[in-house]
Amino acid sequence: MSAAGLYYLAELIEEYTVATSRIIKYMIWFSTAVLIGLYVFECFPTSMIGVGLFTNLVYFGLLQTFPFIMLTSPNFILSCGLVVVNHYLAFQFFAEEYYPFSEVLAYFTFCLWIIPFAFFVSLSAGENVLPSTMQPGDDVVSNYFTKGKRGKRLGILVVFSFIKEAILPSRQKIY
């Protein structure tokens, strides 16, 4: 049942990318407000709050190119590393300080999990966009799959081509 919900959520994100971007922006602002509130009212450690705020700043950088998120971009790699650091700092803090489970879960949900999950679900949103640039002399389909690099196939197309050739070897047409 949850897989169907996740699929439906991904479909909604693909359909409404502008609204999704706006919602993610509001989630980042909400997370920032929660982190500042935890620092002011609960005296959470400065390092944990500082890394959380810096992570939110990196998320704003990811939002600049939304829905196109390059998995090799420095912002994406940095955000993945910061998620790990945030989890380490949170586990370290909550191991030393007692808080009820519901409050710990609320911190992890609103400050650590919800924004990366939103970006993760929206990774497929940019895949169904039609190609917008091409070189003179290229056809649209080959330019889209090769990203302008003649003869070099990238990503999943290579895997599908390999599987197709392994299962159904093609014959050479002679005219």
The 8 nearest C-alpha neighbors of each residue, nearest first, counted from 0:
[[1, 3, 2, 4, 5, 6, 7, 8],
 [2, 0, 4, 3, 5, 6, 7, 8],
 [3, 1, 5, 4, 0, 6, 7, 8],
 [2, 4, 6, 1, 0, 5, 7, 8],
 [5, 3, 1, 7, 2, 6, 8, 0],
 [4, 6, 8, 2, 7, 3, 1, 9],
 [5, 7, 3, 9, 4, 8, 2, 10],
 [6, 8, 4, 10, 5, 9, 3, 11],
 [9, 7, 5, 11, 10, 6, 4, 12],
 [8, 10, 12, 6, 7, 11, 120, 5],
 [9, 11, 7, 13, 8, 12, 14, 6],
 [12, 10, 14, 8, 13, 9, 15, 7],
 [11, 13, 9, 15, 14, 10, 16, 19],
 [14, 12, 124, 10, 11, 15, 16, 9],
 [13, 15, 11, 12, 16, 10, 124, 9],
 [16, 14, 12, 18, 17, 13, 11, 19],
 [15, 17, 19, 18, 12, 13, 20, 14],
 [18, 16, 20, 19, 15, 21, 66, 22],
 [17, 19, 21, 20, 15, 16, 22, 12],
 [20, 18, 16, 22, 21, 17, 12, 23],
 [19, 21, 17, 23, 18, 22, 16, 24],
 [20, 22, 24, 18, 19, 23, 25, 17],
 [23, 21, 19, 25, 24, 20, 18, 26],
 [24, 22, 26, 20, 25, 21, 19, 27],
 [23, 25, 21, 27, 22, 26, 20, 28],
 [26, 24, 28, 22, 27, 23, 29, 21],
 [25, 27, 23, 29, 24, 28, 30, 22],
 [28, 26, 30, 24, 25, 29, 55, 31],
 [29, 27, 31, 25, 26, 30, 32, 24],
 [30, 28, 26, 32, 31, 27, 25, 33],
 [29, 31, 33, 27, 110, 32, 28, 26],
 [30, 32, 28, 34, 29, 33, 27, 35],
 [31, 33, 29, 35, 30, 34, 36, 28],
 [34, 32, 36, 30, 31, 35, 37, 29],
 [35, 33, 37, 31, 36, 32, 48, 30],
 [34, 36, 38, 32, 37, 33, 39, 31],
 [37, 35, 33, 39, 38, 34, 40, 32],
 [38, 36, 41, 34, 35, 40, 39, 43],
 [37, 39, 42, 43, 35, 36, 41, 40],
 [40, 38, 36, 37, 42, 41, 35, 43],
 [39, 41, 37, 36, 42, 38, 43, 35],
 [40, 42, 37, 43, 38, 39, 36, 44],
 [43, 41, 38, 39, 40, 44, 37, 45],
 [42, 44, 38, 41, 37, 45, 48, 47],
 [45, 43, 47, 46, 42, 48, 38, 92],
 [44, 46, 48, 47, 49, 43, 38, 42],
 [45, 47, 49, 44, 48, 50, 88, 51],
 [48, 46, 50, 44, 45, 49, 88, 51],
 [47, 49, 51, 45, 46, 50, 34, 52],
 [50, 48, 46, 52, 51, 47, 45, 53],
 [49, 51, 53, 47, 52, 48, 54, 46],
 [52, 50, 48, 54, 49, 53, 47, 55],
 [51, 53, 55, 49, 54, 50, 48, 31],
 [54, 52, 56, 50, 55, 51, 49, 57],
 [55, 53, 51, 57, 56, 52, 50, 81],
 [56, 54, 58, 52, 57, 53, 27, 51],
 [55, 57, 53, 59, 54, 58, 52, 60],
 [58, 56, 60, 54, 59, 55, 78, 74],
 [59, 57, 55, 61, 60, 56, 62, 54],
 [60, 58, 62, 56, 57, 61, 55, 63],
 [59, 61, 57, 58, 62, 63, 56, 74],
 [62, 60, 58, 59, 63, 64, 74, 57],
 [61, 63, 65, 59, 60, 64, 58, 20],
 [64, 62, 60, 61, 65, 59, 66, 58],
 [65, 63, 67, 62, 61, 66, 68, 60],
 [66, 64, 67, 62, 63, 68, 61, 20],
 [65, 67, 125, 124, 68, 64, 16, 121],
 [68, 66, 65, 125, 64, 69, 122, 124],
 [69, 67, 66, 70, 65, 64, 122, 61],
 [68, 70, 72, 71, 67, 75, 74, 73],
 [69, 71, 72, 75, 68, 76, 73, 74],
 [72, 70, 69, 73, 76, 75, 74, 68],
 [71, 73, 69, 75, 74, 70, 76, 68],
 [72, 74, 76, 75, 77, 71, 78, 70],
 [75, 73, 77, 72, 76, 78, 61, 57],
 [74, 76, 78, 72, 77, 73, 70, 79],
 [75, 77, 73, 79, 78, 74, 80, 72],
 [78, 76, 80, 74, 79, 75, 73, 81],
 [77, 79, 81, 75, 80, 76, 74, 82],
 [80, 78, 82, 76, 77, 81, 75, 83],
 [81, 79, 77, 83, 78, 82, 76, 84],
 [80, 82, 84, 78, 83, 79, 85, 77],
 [83, 81, 85, 79, 80, 84, 78, 86],
 [82, 84, 86, 80, 81, 85, 87, 79],
 [83, 85, 81, 87, 86, 82, 88, 80],
 [86, 84, 82, 88, 87, 83, 81, 89],
 [85, 87, 89, 83, 84, 88, 90, 82],
 [86, 88, 84, 90, 85, 89, 91, 83],
 [87, 89, 91, 85, 86, 90, 47, 92],
 [90, 88, 86, 92, 91, 87, 93, 85],
 [91, 89, 87, 93, 92, 88, 94, 86],
 [90, 92, 88, 94, 89, 93, 87, 95],
 [93, 91, 89, 95, 94, 90, 88, 96],
 [92, 94, 96, 90, 95, 91, 89, 97],
 [93, 95, 91, 92, 96, 90, 97, 89],
 [94, 96, 93, 92, 91, 97, 90, 98],
 [97, 95, 93, 94, 92, 98, 91, 43],
 [98, 96, 93, 95, 99, 94, 100, 92],
 [97, 99, 100, 102, 103, 96, 93, 101],
 [100, 98, 102, 101, 103, 97, 104, 93],
 [99, 101, 103, 102, 104, 98, 105, 97],
 [100, 102, 104, 99, 103, 105, 98, 106],
 [103, 101, 105, 104, 100, 99, 106, 98],
 [104, 102, 100, 106, 105, 101, 107, 98],
 [103, 105, 101, 107, 102, 106, 108, 100],
 [104, 106, 102, 108, 103, 107, 109, 101],
 [107, 105, 103, 104, 108, 109, 110, 102],
 [106, 108, 111, 104, 105, 110, 109, 112],
 [107, 109, 112, 105, 106, 113, 111, 110],
 [110, 108, 106, 113, 107, 105, 111, 30],
 [109, 111, 30, 106, 107, 108, 112, 113],
 [112, 110, 107, 108, 109, 113, 82, 114],
 [113, 111, 108, 115, 114, 116, 107, 110],
 [112, 114, 116, 115, 108, 109, 117, 111],
 [115, 113, 117, 116, 112, 118, 26, 23],
 [116, 114, 118, 117, 112, 113, 119, 111],
 [117, 115, 119, 113, 114, 118, 112, 120],
 [116, 118, 114, 120, 115, 119, 113, 121],
 [117, 119, 115, 121, 116, 120, 122, 114],
 [120, 118, 116, 122, 121, 117, 115, 123],
 [119, 121, 117, 118, 122, 9, 116, 123],
 [120, 122, 118, 124, 123, 119, 12, 117],
 [123, 121, 119, 124, 120, 118, 68, 125],
 [122, 124, 126, 121, 125, 120, 13, 9],
 [125, 123, 13, 121, 122, 126, 66, 12],
 [126, 124, 67, 66, 123, 128, 127, 122],
 [127, 125, 123, 128, 124, 122, 67, 129],
 [126, 128, 125, 129, 124, 123, 13, 130],
 [129, 127, 126, 125, 130, 124, 131, 13],
 [128, 130, 131, 127, 143, 126, 125, 139],
 [131, 129, 143, 132, 128, 139, 133, 142],
 [130, 132, 129, 133, 128, 143, 139, 142],
 [133, 131, 130, 134, 142, 143, 139, 147],
 [132, 134, 142, 137, 135, 147, 139, 131],
 [133, 135, 137, 136, 147, 132, 142, 138],
 [136, 134, 137, 133, 138, 132, 142, 139],
 [135, 137, 134, 138, 133, 139, 142, 141],
 [138, 136, 134, 135, 142, 139, 133, 141],
 [137, 139, 140, 141, 142, 136, 133, 134],
 [138, 140, 142, 141, 143, 137, 133, 130],
 [141, 139, 143, 142, 138, 144, 130, 137],
 [140, 142, 144, 143, 139, 138, 145, 137],
 [143, 141, 147, 145, 139, 146, 140, 144],
 [142, 144, 140, 146, 141, 145, 130, 139],
 [145, 143, 141, 142, 146, 140, 152, 153],
 [144, 146, 152, 142, 148, 147, 143, 151],
 [147, 145, 143, 142, 148, 144, 141, 153],
 [146, 148, 142, 145, 149, 133, 134, 143],
 [149, 147, 145, 146, 151, 150, 142, 152],
 [150, 148, 151, 147, 145, 142, 152, 146],
 [149, 151, 148, 152, 145, 141, 147, 153],
 [152, 150, 149, 148, 145, 153, 146, 144],
 [153, 151, 145, 157, 150, 144, 156, 154],
 [152, 154, 157, 156, 145, 151, 155, 144],
 [155, 153, 156, 157, 152, 158, 144, 159],
 [154, 156, 158, 157, 159, 153, 160, 152],
 [155, 157, 159, 158, 154, 160, 153, 152],
 [158, 156, 160, 155, 159, 154, 152, 153],
 [157, 159, 155, 161, 156, 160, 162, 154],
 [160, 158, 156, 162, 161, 157, 163, 155],
 [159, 161, 163, 157, 158, 162, 156, 164],
 [160, 162, 158, 164, 159, 163, 165, 157],
 [163, 161, 165, 159, 164, 160, 166, 158],
 [162, 164, 160, 166, 161, 165, 167, 159],
 [163, 165, 168, 161, 167, 162, 166, 160],
 [166, 164, 162, 163, 167, 168, 161, 160],
 [165, 167, 163, 164, 162, 168, 161, 169],
 [168, 166, 164, 163, 165, 169, 162, 170],
 [169, 167, 164, 165, 166, 170, 163, 162],
 [170, 168, 167, 171, 164, 163, 172, 165],
 [171, 169, 172, 168, 173, 167, 164, 163],
 [170, 172, 173, 169, 168, 174, 164, 167],
 [171, 173, 170, 174, 169, 168, 167, 164],
 [174, 172, 171, 170, 169, 168, 167, 164],
 [173, 172, 171, 170, 169, 168, 167, 164]]
